Amino acid sequence: MIDDANLSREGERRKVAILMLAKQTGQRRRDRHVATRWGIMLMFCAGGLFAAWQVVITETARFVQHVPAPQRPTKEPVLPIDNKRMSPVTRQQPVLAKAPDLRIPPVQRHARANGPVVISKIKTDPGLRQKLTIARKTPLWEKIDDQLLIEELRQGQIPAGLAIVAGKSQLIYHDLP
């Protein structure tokens, strides 16, 4: 520890300033640490609430019976009464022809009386695999050995040779200018 009696006025001022900076830095670190803990805790709480909410929604959806709304009969258009067109005998409006109902009827599923259908054997075409396979193309290259490679390069007037290093062959050649 530095002896306080030996410090000048400037040294004392710098000591106080350094102490203030150290306290502020420590406070900032503590605040950041606490904020990080609270942030992590809030994230976990939000995740837990979301998961609980999803469970509640899915579990209640299981027990809610979805009853389709009853079909309301289509209303006929109300025509104004025209006394001039009334039949003098019946004193009623003439009967108008109704338009046919063009709605698609719901699909009715019929229960089988004989029980489930059991399939014991399915006949297949024996040559189906051959019909559906794609023929392989012949490769556009030819595999040659080292001696043939050197000979081909010599005929093409490219000076080349093979170097075997650590059991691996490597082609060495020289580009002509």
Secondary structure, DSSP 8 states (H G I E B T S, - for coil): ---GGG--HHHHHHHHHHHHHHHHHHHHHHHHHHHHHHHHHHHHHHHHHHHHHHHHHHHHHHH-------------------GGGS-TTT-S--------------------SS-----------TTHHHHHS------SS----HHHHHHHHHHTT--EEEEEETTEEEEEE----
